[in-house]
């Protein structure tokens, strides 16, 4: 980011390559529509160009970008007042020694968990995704969500409890 702010255009390309997928995924968790997530991803990079000077290097760049993605996604959701369902594609992984039945069972369970998470409230989806899919620490989550760590831990605890309720027969 420092290089980009110093006028290095190649640095912006590196930012896009490095952060495009995580930003898209963050938007998709909230919006549940690939087209909208793509639009938000583009908007985030426009915001970087417009407001790059607003970045405070004392914070992690990923947290700053993720926060922009969350805000833009929530704004779009508010403007459109809709929540569309996510397609229920099942990604079947490589066999790696397991039989087809085990792989199918795993893929079905994974799809069910993904559907359950995507049908939860936005705040629940955010904390679960940040912690379990983006591997963010509590500190990073607090920074991204602009909350204190105790609140983040509490929200995550509650979201996990609600997810367990949705998936009760798996446990």
C-alpha positions in Angstrom: 0.0 0.0 0.0 2.9 2.3 0.7 4.3 1.8 -2.8 0.9 2.4 -4.3 0.4 5.6 -2.3 3.9 6.6 -3.6 2.7 6.4 -7.2 3.8 2.8 -8.1 1.0 1.6 -10.4 2.4 -1.9 -10.4 1.8 -2.0 -6.6 -2.0 -1.6 -7.2 -2.0 -4.6 -9.5 -0.3 -6.6 -6.8 -3.0 -5.5 -4.3 -5.7 -6.6 -6.7 -4.0 -10.0 -7.3 -3.5 -10.6 -3.6 -6.8 -9.4 -2.2 -9.4 -9.8 -4.9 -10.5 -13.3 -3.9 -10.8 -12.6 -0.1 -12.7 -9.4 -0.8 -15.0 -11.2 -3.2 -15.6 -14.0 -0.7 -16.4 -11.4 2.1 -19.0 -9.8 -0.2 -20.5 -13.1 -1.2 -21.0 -14.1 2.4 -23.2 -11.0 2.9 -24.8 -10.6 -0.4 -25.2 -14.3 -1.5 -25.2 -13.3 -5.2 -22.0 -13.7 -7.2 -22.8 -10.7 -9.5 -23.3 -8.4 -6.5 -20.1 -9.7 -4.9 -18.2 -8.9 -8.1 -19.6 -5.4 -8.2 -18.6 -4.8 -4.5 -15.1 -6.2 -5.2 -14.7 -3.6 -8.0 -16.0 -0.9 -5.8 -13.5 -1.8 -3.0 -10.6 -1.3 -5.4 -12.1 2.0 -6.6 -12.3 3.1 -3.0 -8.6 2.2 -2.6 -7.8 4.5 -5.5 -10.0 7.3 -4.2 -9.2 7.0 -0.5 -5.8 5.4 -0.4 -4.5 8.2 1.7 -7.0 7.3 4.4 -5.3 4.0 5.1 -3.5 4.1 8.5 -0.5 1.7 8.3 -0.7 1.0 12.1 -3.6 -1.3 11.1 -3.4 -4.4 8.9 -4.2 -3.8 5.3 -6.4 -6.9 5.1 -8.5 -5.6 8.0 -9.0 -2.2 6.3 -9.9 -3.8 2.9 -12.2 -6.3 4.6 -14.0 -3.6 6.4 -14.5 -1.6 3.2 -15.9 -4.8 1.6 -18.3 -5.4 4.5 -19.5 -1.8 4.5 -20.0 -1.7 0.7 -21.9 -5.1 0.9 -24.1 -3.9 3.7 -24.9 -0.7 1.8 -25.8 -2.6 -1.3 -28.0 -5.0 0.7 -29.8 -2.1 2.3 -30.3 -0.3 -1.0 -31.7 -3.4 -2.7 -33.6 -4.7 0.4 -33.2 -8.3 -0.7 -31.3 -11.5 0.2 -31.2 -14.0 -2.7 -30.3 -17.6 -2.1 -26.8 -18.9 -3.0 -26.6 -21.7 -5.6 -26.2 -25.1 -3.9 -23.3 -26.4 -5.9 -21.4 -29.3 -4.4 -17.7 -29.3 -5.0 -16.4 -32.9 -4.9 -12.7 -33.0 -3.9 -10.0 -35.2 -5.3 -10.3 -38.9 -4.2 -7.0 -38.9 -2.3 -7.5 -42.6 -1.2 -11.1 -42.3 0.0 -13.9 -44.1 -1.6 -16.7 -42.4 -3.6 -19.2 -43.0 -0.8 -17.1 -41.2 1.8 -16.4 -38.3 -0.6 -20.1 -38.0 -1.4 -21.0 -38.0 2.2 -18.4 -35.4 3.0 -19.5 -33.2 0.1 -23.1 -33.4 1.2 -22.2 -32.5 4.7 -20.1 -29.6 3.5 -22.9 -28.3 1.3 -25.3 -28.6 4.2 -23.1 -26.6 6.5 -22.5 -24.0 3.8 -26.2 -23.7 3.2 -26.9 -23.4 6.9 -24.3 -20.7 7.4 -25.6 -18.8 4.4 -29.1 -18.8 5.7 -28.1 -17.3 9.0 -28.3 -13.7 9.9 -25.6 -11.4 8.4 -23.8 -10.8 11.7 -23.6 -14.6 12.3 -22.3 -15.2 8.8 -19.7 -12.5 9.2 -18.2 -13.8 12.5 -18.3 -17.4 11.4 -16.7 -16.6 8.0 -14.0 -14.4 9.5 -13.0 -16.9 12.1 -13.4 -20.3 10.3 -13.0 -19.5 6.6 -10.7 -16.5 6.6 -8.7 -17.6 9.7 -8.8 -14.2 11.3 -7.8 -13.8 15.0 -10.1 -12.3 17.5 -8.0 -9.1 17.3 -8.4 -8.9 13.5 -12.1 -9.6 13.7 -12.5 -6.8 16.2 -10.6 -4.5 14.0 -12.6 -5.4 10.9 -16.0 -5.3 12.6 -15.1 -2.2 14.7 -16.1 -4.0 17.9 -14.2 -4.9 21.1 -12.8 -8.4 21.3 -15.3 -9.4 24.1 -18.2 -8.6 21.8 -16.6 -10.5 18.9 -16.1 -13.6 21.1 -19.7 -13.3 22.4 -21.1 -13.0 18.9 -19.0 -15.9 17.7 -20.2 -18.0 20.6 -23.8 -17.2 19.9 -23.4 -17.8 16.1 -21.8 -21.2 16.8 -24.6 -22.1 19.1 -27.2 -21.2 16.5 -25.3 -23.1 13.8 -25.2 -26.2 16.1 -29.0 -25.8 16.5 -29.4 -25.9 12.7 -27.1 -28.9 12.4 -28.2 -30.7 15.5 -28.4 -34.1 13.9 -24.8 -34.0 12.8 -23.3 -33.7 16.3 
